[in-house]
Amino acid sequence: MSPLIDLIEITKDYGRFRALDNVSLQINSGITGLLGPNGAGKTTLIKVLLGLVRTTRGSGRLLQYKLGRQNREIRAHVGYMPEDDCYLHGMTGVDCVQFVAQLSRFPAVEALRRAHEILDFCGLAQERYRTVETYSTGMRQKLRFAQAIVHDPPVLILDEPTSGLDPEERQVMLNRIRVLARDHGKAVLLCTHILPDVQSISDAVVILARGKVQVADSLAELNRPTMPSLEVRLLGVADRFVEAIRARGIDIEVRTTGGLLLKGEPDQLAPEVWKAANTLGVAVRSMTPSRNSLEEIFLNAVRGASQ
Amino acid sequence: MTANSTSGSTILEARSEPTSLPSNRGVNNLGYRPWSERLAPGWMRWCVITEVGVKRAWQSRWLRRMMLFAWLPAVWFGVGFFVWEQAALYPEWRQILQPFLQGLPQSPDFDGIRDSIKSGNLEESRHAVWAWLLQSFFRYPQAVLMVMVIGVISPPLISQDIRSRAFLLYFSRPLTRAEYLFGKLASLWAYLAIIATVPALALYLLGILLSPNLGVITATWDLPFRIIGASAVLMIPTSMLALCFSSLTQESRYAAFAWFAVWILGWFTYVTATSAEALKAGNNAYMSQAERMQAQHDQFEIKQSPWTHLSLYHTLGRVQRWVFGFARFEDVAVSAAILAAITLASLLTLYRKISAPMRV
């Protein structure tokens, strides 16, 4: 299957500053987290995808449309939720969503009906009849999300969709994104600084730093540790358990966080852990195959770029 | 409650029902559903921007008041059409026309009208009189009203989009900058057409209805086109300039200030400069009544003076004179070039300012 977004050696210069440097990238359906420190080129990449800025060099494709040549077709098939607060002054929430639906060629009545439907999906209840200026940060976030999805685009570009939301609303927003990707087949490019959001819902991750792609892979692949191991947490003192495991010839490391790291294939280690726990009468709180944390991956990528 | 109940209390109860909707209940809660219905034509996008622009402008109490009085001048000029046509039909009405002779500018263009009134052959100068009435309608009340209407509508049109960063909302959609701009301009043109083009066409229609036969149409067929031409002269450069001011700032009041400053300063510069020239030419204490009227008229009307082009009002007026056939193009070429330059410069500035937020 051909990728939904295919970029080939995209370079974008703003005068002497190179915002994107030879970016080649393939993004498939599902949720892709786009990560990077401030000034990494994420926003420029989004603008390139939307055809809002011209590339200095390189070519690309979004769905079957060529970047830079078929910008209108691309924008018709992309839902973009900007990070910045942007709204139409003096209009109510429902008017705003109806307006952007009409800009996407919805007939007026259908745009109104669809606006209500989408505002319900996004959790904006009677507030929709208030002018946007009176909205809280969270409400504006939901409104921007509604505007991005109202025209049922196959590709969604969401820039910081959960910033400014309380923890409960953040989870609800992530669930909405998950529903759109899983149940409605949307390809989502999730641009955020909140790594746990990417960890919890993304299928793949792209890390940009200094205008270059540092990492681009599936999250499952990235999480897989270079050395297979098993993380075990016990209830109570673990000294006897550690001795018992070592006696079985297994390399074990006591972590400062209190956990135990057993090096080896998790499938082979697990029976040994249960045997030792049964023999010593130790309660096992958790046992999970260890994985690389996204934070670690991100920091390594950023450090690698700055060296 | 039944649908066919007609008692007053029942109607009140029925109307109160939706307000009791709990705040957590959706209005149209169907979950997310894909969309596969037929879409509207793509060229309609600018209409959406225009529609929103018109609706938002209508929220201004000042604009509503202005629109209420916008057609009053048309009534005055309608009386002019009526009196002329009555005079053409009934000789006794010609006495009423005599005082209006003094109001005509002392220009060779109007000698034909004077002669036809004196000779009683009004049919000959119908075209010239209608054109003069229509030109005066555009030139005096509606031009001033246009300045005020644009001054109320245009300042927030783009400046508010800049302040609220709405550009991202517009241009992340399949919308070109030209469509955005045209949509904004059209919302201004809609109001200007209501205060200028539509009443002028209505005046023309009134003239046709009052005239003795439909043969008048063949004699005056060009006037509707001249009305549209005069409307274009009135609307295009002014709306471009007004939007240009709006695009230069995030604060609507600065754009409004710049707009009114251009007209007021230009007007006073022109009047001051031409009055000084008149004083230099002779002492107005010895002016006759006709000369005094001409001097007053000259404050509005256009003299061959290099200062004319400092006033946008008078520059517009010169071109409108040509549109209605009271001047040769050679005489107004500089004014037309100035208006074209204002339009072009405003358009370039607008494109640049609209594109600017995207480039960062």
Boltz contact constraints between the chains, C-beta under 6 A:
constraints:
  - contact:
      token1: [A, 50]
      token2: [B, 172]
      max_distance: 6.0
  - contact:
      token1: [A, 52]
      token2: [B, 358]
      max_distance: 6.0
  - contact:
      token1: [A, 72]
      token2: [B, 174]
      max_distance: 6.0
  - contact:
      token1: [A, 75]
      token2: [B, 173]
      max_distance: 6.0
  - contact:
      token1: [A, 75]
      token2: [B, 174]
      max_distance: 6.0
  - contact:
      token1: [A, 76]
      token2: [B, 174]
      max_distance: 6.0
  - contact:
      token1: [A, 80]
      token2: [B, 172]
      max_distance: 6.0
  - contact:
      token1: [A, 82]
      token2: [B, 168]
      max_distance: 6.0
  - contact:
      token1: [A, 84]
      token2: [B, 165]
      max_distance: 6.0
  - contact:
      token1: [A, 86]
      token2: [B, 165]
      max_distance: 6.0
  - contact:
      token1: [A, 86]
      token2: [B, 166]
      max_distance: 6.0
  - contact:
      token1: [A, 86]
      token2: [B, 168]
      max_distance: 6.0
  - contact:
      token1: [A, 86]
      token2: [B, 169]
      max_distance: 6.0
  - contact:
      token1: [A, 87]
      token2: [B, 164]
      max_distance: 6.0
  - contact:
      token1: [A, 88]
      token2: [B, 166]
      max_distance: 6.0
  - contact:
      token1: [A, 89]
      token2: [B, 160]
      max_distance: 6.0
  - contact:
      token1: [A, 89]
      token2: [B, 164]
      max_distance: 6.0
  - contact:
      token1: [A, 90]
      token2: [B, 56]
      max_distance: 6.0
  - contact:
      token1: [A, 99]
      token2: [B, 52]
      max_distance: 6.0
  - contact:
      token1: [A, 102]
      token2: [B, 48]
      max_distance: 6.0
  - contact:
      token1: [A, 103]
      token2: [B, 45]
      max_distance: 6.0
  - contact:
      token1: [A, 103]
      token2: [B, 48]
      max_distance: 6.0
  - contact:
      token1: [A, 103]
      token2: [B, 173]
      max_distance: 6.0
  - contact:
      token1: [A, 103]
      token2: [B, 175]
      max_distance: 6.0
  - contact:
      token1: [A, 104]
      token2: [B, 173]
      max_distance: 6.0
  - contact:
      token1: [A, 105]
      token2: [B, 39]
      max_distance: 6.0
  - contact:
      token1: [A, 105]
      token2: [B, 40]
      max_distance: 6.0
  - contact:
      token1: [A, 107]
      token2: [B, 40]
      max_distance: 6.0
  - contact:
      token1: [A, 116]
      token2: [B, 27]
      max_distance: 6.0
  - contact:
      token1: [A, 116]
      token2: [B, 28]
      max_distance: 6.0
  - contact:
      token1: [A, 117]
      token2: [B, 28]
      max_distance: 6.0
  - contact:
      token1: [A, 117]
      token2: [B, 30]
      max_distance: 6.0
  - contact:
      token1: [A, 120]
      token2: [B, 26]
      max_distance: 6.0
  - contact:
      token1: [A, 120]
      token2: [B, 28]
      max_distance: 6.0
  - contact:
      token1: [A, 120]
      token2: [B, 29]
      max_distance: 6.0
  - contact:
      token1: [A, 121]
      token2: [B, 32]
      max_distance: 6.0
  - contact:
      token1: [A, 125]
      token2: [B, 23]
      max_distance: 6.0
  - contact:
      token1: [A, 125]
      token2: [B, 24]
      max_distance: 6.0
  - contact:
      token1: [A, 126]
      token2: [B, 23]
      max_distance: 6.0
  - contact:
      token1: [A, 152]
      token2: [B, 34]
      max_distance: 6.0
  - contact:
      token1: [A, 152]
      token2: [B, 35]
      max_distance: 6.0
